């Protein structure tokens, strides 16, 4: 036996895996290099690399994922992807195929617009296990949806806690916000709507007031708008007197969209965390009891 072999230290399997996983999380830029060490290290590290997938700018990174998507079996994405974020850079049909493959996700963002495509996302989303969802209703139910008025049901979304309805439809659209269904969801505590505009969403304000009155379990209501006229009506309505209401111009807050998604990619805080801080500040300023404590 050579002296080199005598000096080798063999770590327990679980400890070795923990070391590689922690290193991949601490130094994400080196994760791909780590995955080339061996076959089993590749499996460990890829579970970290693909745990959170963001498909946005830069396009080169999104295109790299799409190449991987075509070269790997669906079982790979079902095993590794837990949080999937797709903005508008991926076409609807392609986004739908990716979601279908990522069958074990708990957090989903999908802003792809179906336009004239007669398909929906609800048929491929693992809705019973989704905790956080950011989506356009026309994408979720389909642009040509003939669903009943109550679309959100406890059976369909039993574990949904955070919901952002992106670009809510106007009063004459085929797909409307199902507020009664939302209020019936057993675990929904965080709701966001945006962007909101006076020409399309003014009639929504009384419904928001009703939601706040009828749903004490709702802990955050985030409203996103840059429309000064809508914001003026909102202020006059008194909705913002409720400490659970947070109003901001952009979903990403003070960060640029690119910096925000990079933060998410690295496992950082999402916009819900900043909204919760605002609710806490509102409750302190109003003297109300903090409602964010579960």
Backbone torsions as a table, in degrees:
resi	resn	phi	psi	omega
1	UNK	NA	129.1	-178.7
2	UNK	-73.8	158.6	178.5
3	UNK	-64.9	-28.2	179.6
4	UNK	-64.2	-43.9	179.6
5	UNK	-68.4	-34.9	178.3
6	UNK	-62.0	-34.1	-175.8
7	UNK	-86.6	-3.6	179.4
8	UNK	-69.5	138.0	177.0
9	UNK	-107.6	120.6	179.6
10	UNK	-99.6	114.6	-179.2
11	UNK	-86.2	150.9	172.7
12	UNK	-57.3	147.6	-176.2
13	UNK	-54.3	-48.0	-176.8
14	UNK	-64.4	-39.6	180.0
15	UNK	-66.8	-42.4	178.4
16	UNK	-60.3	-43.1	178.3
17	UNK	-62.8	-44.2	179.6
18	UNK	-59.7	-40.3	-179.2
19	UNK	-63.1	-46.0	-179.6
20	UNK	-67.5	-40.0	179.7
21	UNK	-65.9	-43.4	178.7
22	UNK	-64.8	-39.0	178.4
23	UNK	-65.2	-41.4	179.0
24	UNK	-63.8	-36.1	178.4
25	UNK	-73.4	-39.0	-177.7
26	UNK	-73.8	-31.8	-178.2
27	UNK	-128.9	71.4	-175.0
28	UNK	-59.3	-28.4	179.6
29	UNK	-67.8	-20.5	-179.5
30	UNK	-98.3	-1.0	-173.1
31	UNK	-61.8	-42.9	-179.1
32	UNK	-62.3	-40.1	178.6
33	UNK	-64.1	-40.2	178.4
34	UNK	-61.2	-35.6	-175.5
35	UNK	-67.8	-10.9	-179.0
36	UNK	-91.2	-1.1	-175.6
37	UNK	-66.4	-47.6	179.4
38	UNK	-160.6	172.4	-177.0
39	UNK	-65.8	-44.8	-177.0
40	UNK	-74.8	-30.8	173.9
41	UNK	-66.6	-37.9	176.5
42	UNK	-57.3	-43.6	-179.7
43	UNK	-63.7	-42.1	178.9
44	UNK	-63.9	-49.0	-173.6
45	UNK	-70.2	-38.3	178.8
46	UNK	-64.0	-29.2	175.6
47	UNK	-63.5	-29.0	175.9
48	UNK	-81.7	-44.8	-177.8
49	UNK	-58.4	-43.2	-173.4
50	UNK	-99.5	6.4	178.7
51	UNK	-60.6	-43.1	175.3
52	UNK	-120.5	118.0	-179.4
53	UNK	-113.1	126.3	176.4
54	UNK	-119.1	119.4	177.9
55	UNK	-109.3	95.8	-177.7
56	UNK	-153.4	-156.8	172.9
57	UNK	-77.9	149.6	-0.2
58	UNK	-72.4	145.4	-176.6
59	UNK	-62.9	-28.7	-179.0
60	UNK	-60.7	-37.3	179.8
61	UNK	-71.7	-40.2	177.6
62	UNK	-64.0	-43.3	179.2
63	UNK	-63.8	-34.8	177.3
64	UNK	-63.6	-41.9	177.3
65	UNK	-65.0	-41.9	-179.1
66	UNK	-62.5	-36.0	175.0
67	UNK	-63.5	-43.1	177.6
68	UNK	-63.1	-39.0	-178.9
69	UNK	-60.8	-36.6	-179.9
70	UNK	-76.8	-21.3	-174.7
71	UNK	-99.6	-10.2	-178.9
72	UNK	-112.8	151.8	177.7
73	UNK	-72.8	155.9	178.1
74	UNK	-55.4	-30.8	-179.1
75	UNK	-61.0	-29.9	178.3
76	UNK	-63.8	-45.1	-178.1
77	UNK	-74.8	-32.1	175.3
78	UNK	-63.5	-34.3	-177.8
79	UNK	-80.0	-35.7	-168.8
80	UNK	-102.0	-37.5	-171.0
81	UNK	-83.5	123.2	177.8
82	UNK	-111.9	-32.1	-179.7
83	UNK	-129.0	120.6	-174.2
84	UNK	-122.6	124.5	-178.5
85	UNK	-126.0	112.1	-179.4
86	UNK	-118.9	118.6	177.8
87	UNK	-90.7	-149.0	-174.9
88	UNK	-88.0	3.5	-175.0
89	UNK	-81.9	-10.9	-179.0
90	UNK	-110.2	128.8	178.1
91	UNK	-58.9	153.4	-173.8
92	UNK	-57.5	-48.4	-177.0
93	UNK	-61.2	-40.2	179.1
94	UNK	-69.4	-41.1	177.4
95	UNK	-60.4	-40.6	180.0
96	UNK	-62.1	-41.7	179.5
97	UNK	-65.5	-38.4	179.3
98	UNK	-65.9	-45.1	179.1
99	UNK	-60.7	-41.6	-179.8
100	UNK	-60.5	-37.0	-179.9
101	UNK	-74.0	-33.3	-177.8
102	UNK	-87.3	69.2	-167.7
103	UNK	-82.2	0.1	179.3
104	UNK	-118.7	22.2	179.3
105	UNK	-72.2	150.3	172.9
106	UNK	-112.5	-23.5	179.4
107	UNK	-122.3	131.1	-178.4
108	UNK	-138.4	129.0	166.3
109	UNK	-116.6	128.2	173.5
110	UNK	-147.2	111.2	-179.0
111	UNK	-105.9	10.2	178.9
112	UNK	-62.6	140.1	-176.8
113	UNK	-103.7	127.0	-177.3
114	UNK	-72.4	-20.5	-176.7
115	UNK	51.2	-114.1	-177.5
116	UNK	-101.0	14.0	-179.6
117	UNK	-80.5	129.1	-178.1
118	UNK	-89.8	57.5	176.5
119	UNK	-135.8	161.1	176.7
120	UNK	-128.1	175.6	177.6
121	UNK	-102.0	-22.2	-175.3
122	UNK	-61.2	-27.4	-178.5
123	UNK	-75.8	-12.2	178.8
124	UNK	-117.7	-10.5	178.8
125	UNK	-79.0	132.4	174.3
126	UNK	-76.4	72.1	-166.6
127	UNK	-60.7	-31.8	-176.3
128	UNK	-67.6	-21.7	-178.9
129	UNK	-108.6	1.2	-179.4
130	UNK	-75.1	129.3	176.1
131	UNK	-101.9	-40.9	-177.5
132	UNK	-126.7	130.6	-175.1
133	UNK	-138.5	129.7	174.0
134	UNK	-128.0	116.7	-167.4
135	UNK	-160.9	157.2	169.9
136	UNK	-88.0	137.8	-178.4
137	UNK	-63.2	-34.9	179.0
138	UNK	-66.3	-29.5	175.4
139	UNK	-76.6	-40.6	-177.9
140	UNK	-64.9	-52.8	-175.2
141	UNK	-94.4	-16.7	-175.8
142	UNK	102.7	140.0	-177.5
143	UNK	-65.2	-21.6	-178.9
144	UNK	-114.0	33.2	-174.4
145	UNK	-60.9	137.9	172.7
146	UNK	-116.8	26.4	-178.0
147	UNK	-68.1	157.1	175.6
148	UNK	-64.6	166.1	-174.1
149	UNK	-60.3	-37.2	177.4
150	UNK	-89.2	104.5	-175.0
151	UNK	-97.1	-39.4	179.5
152	UNK	-86.9	121.8	179.8
153	UNK	-130.1	152.2	177.6
154	UNK	-57.5	-32.5	179.1
155	UNK	-68.3	-36.7	-177.9
156	UNK	-77.8	-39.7	-177.4
157	UNK	-128.5	67.0	-176.5
158	UNK	-70.8	-20.7	-174.6
159	UNK	-117.4	8.8	-177.9
160	UNK	-70.8	120.2	179.9
161	UNK	-109.5	-33.1	-176.1
162	UNK	-126.8	123.9	179.8
163	UNK	-132.6	126.4	170.4
164	UNK	-114.1	119.6	174.0
165	UNK	-93.4	112.8	-172.9
166	UNK	-90.6	131.9	-179.5
167	UNK	47.6	65.0	-178.1
168	UNK	-54.2	145.0	-179.0
169	UNK	-71.7	157.8	178.5
170	UNK	-79.5	178.6	-173.8
171	UNK	-66.0	-21.9	-177.2
172	UNK	-100.8	5.1	-177.9
173	UNK	-75.1	155.4	-180.0
174	UNK	-65.5	-39.6	-178.1
175	UNK	-102.9	119.7	-178.1
176	UNK	-110.6	164.4	175.0
177	UNK	-71.5	125.2	-179.7
178	UNK	-92.5	80.4	-174.5
179	UNK	-66.8	-40.7	179.1
180	UNK	-62.1	-40.3	177.3
181	UNK	-64.2	-41.4	179.5
182	UNK	-61.2	-42.9	-178.6
183	UNK	-67.9	-18.3	-179.8
184	UNK	-86.2	-11.6	-177.6
185	UNK	-68.2	127.7	-169.9
186	UNK	-67.9	-26.1	-174.0
187	UNK	-116.6	3.5	-177.2
188	UNK	-70.4	118.4	179.7
189	UNK	-122.6	-15.7	-176.5
190	UNK	-130.5	124.7	-179.6
191	UNK	-132.1	132.1	177.7
192	UNK	-127.7	144.0	177.6
193	UNK	-134.9	133.1	177.1
194	UNK	168.2	152.9	7.7
195	UNK	-87.1	150.8	-176.6
196	UNK	-111.5	136.9	-176.7
197	UNK	-132.3	145.7	-174.5
198	UNK	-61.6	-35.2	-176.7
199	UNK	-71.6	-21.6	-175.8
200	UNK	-114.0	-26.1	-166.8
201	UNK	-125.8	10.5	179.8
202	UNK	-60.7	-39.6	-179.0
203	UNK	-69.1	-8.6	-179.4
204	UNK	-77.3	-24.1	-173.2
205	UNK	-57.6	-48.3	178.0
206	UNK	-59.5	-33.2	178.9
207	UNK	-69.9	-32.7	175.8
208	UNK	-66.7	-40.6	176.7
209	UNK	-60.1	-43.0	179.7
210	UNK	-64.7	-39.8	179.4
211	UNK	-61.4	-41.6	179.5
212	UNK	-66.4	-38.2	-179.0
213	UNK	-71.3	-37.3	-172.1
214	UNK	-94.2	-7.1	-175.8
215	UNK	-129.0	81.4	178.4
216	UNK	-63.6	-21.7	179.3
217	UNK	-75.2	-14.2	177.3
218	UNK	-70.7	118.7	-173.8
219	UNK	-103.0	-24.8	178.6
220	UNK	-139.2	128.4	169.7
221	UNK	-121.5	105.5	-176.6
222	UNK	-100.4	122.5	179.9
223	UNK	-115.4	126.3	-175.5
224	UNK	-112.7	120.5	-178.9
225	UNK	-159.6	142.1	172.2
226	UNK	-112.2	2.8	-176.9
227	UNK	-83.0	108.1	-175.4
228	UNK	-62.7	-30.6	179.8
229	UNK	-71.2	-42.3	176.0
230	UNK	-63.5	-43.3	-179.3
231	UNK	-63.3	-34.1	177.8
232	UNK	-65.4	-46.9	177.7
233	UNK	-63.2	-38.4	179.8
234	UNK	-62.3	-43.6	179.5
235	UNK	-63.4	-41.2	-179.2
236	UNK	-69.5	-24.8	-177.7
237	UNK	-71.1	-22.1	-178.0
238	UNK	86.8	1.2	-179.4
239	UNK	-57.4	-37.0	-175.1
240	UNK	-73.8	-5.6	175.2
241	UNK	-70.1	-20.8	175.0
242	UNK	-76.7	124.2	-173.7
243	UNK	-66.6	-11.4	179.2
244	UNK	-79.9	-11.2	-175.5
245	UNK	-88.8	128.2	175.9
246	UNK	-123.6	131.6	179.5
247	UNK	-119.9	129.9	175.7
248	UNK	-148.0	160.7	-173.8
249	UNK	-78.9	-33.9	-177.0
250	UNK	-129.5	147.1	179.2
251	UNK	-63.2	-30.5	-175.2
252	UNK	-88.3	3.8	177.1
253	UNK	64.3	-134.9	-177.3
254	UNK	-74.1	-15.1	-178.9
255	UNK	-80.6	154.6	168.1
256	UNK	-72.0	159.1	-179.8
257	UNK	-59.2	-40.0	-178.9
258	UNK	-64.0	-43.9	179.3
259	UNK	-67.3	-36.1	179.2
260	UNK	-61.9	-48.7	-177.2
261	UNK	-68.5	-29.8	174.9
262	UNK	-66.7	-38.7	176.0
263	UNK	-60.5	-43.6	178.8
264	UNK	-64.7	-42.1	-179.8
265	UNK	-59.7	-34.5	-178.2
266	UNK	-87.8	6.1	177.8
267	UNK	86.4	18.5	-179.0
268	UNK	-80.9	-173.0	-176.8
269	UNK	-76.5	145.9	176.9
270	UNK	-96.8	-177.3	-174.5
271	UNK	-67.1	-20.5	177.4
272	UNK	-64.5	-35.1	-179.4
273	UNK	-64.0	-43.5	178.4
274	UNK	-68.2	-35.1	177.4
275	UNK	-65.1	-39.3	177.9
276	UNK	-63.0	-38.1	177.2
277	UNK	-63.2	-39.1	178.2
278	UNK	-66.3	-41.0	177.6
279	UNK	-62.2	-41.7	178.3
280	UNK	-62.2	-42.6	177.8
281	UNK	-64.8	-42.0	178.2
282	UNK	-60.3	-43.5	-177.8
283	UNK	-66.3	-35.6	177.7
284	UNK	-69.3	-41.4	-179.6
285	UNK	-66.2	-32.1	-178.2
286	UNK	-89.6	-7.6	-178.3
287	UNK	78.8	9.0	-178.8
288	UNK	-79.9	157.5	176.5
289	UNK	-69.7	136.7	-180.0
290	UNK	-60.5	127.2	-174.8
291	UNK	-103.7	0.0	-177.3
292	UNK	-83.5	-10.5	179.5
293	UNK	-76.9	116.6	-177.5
294	UNK	-74.5	NA	NA
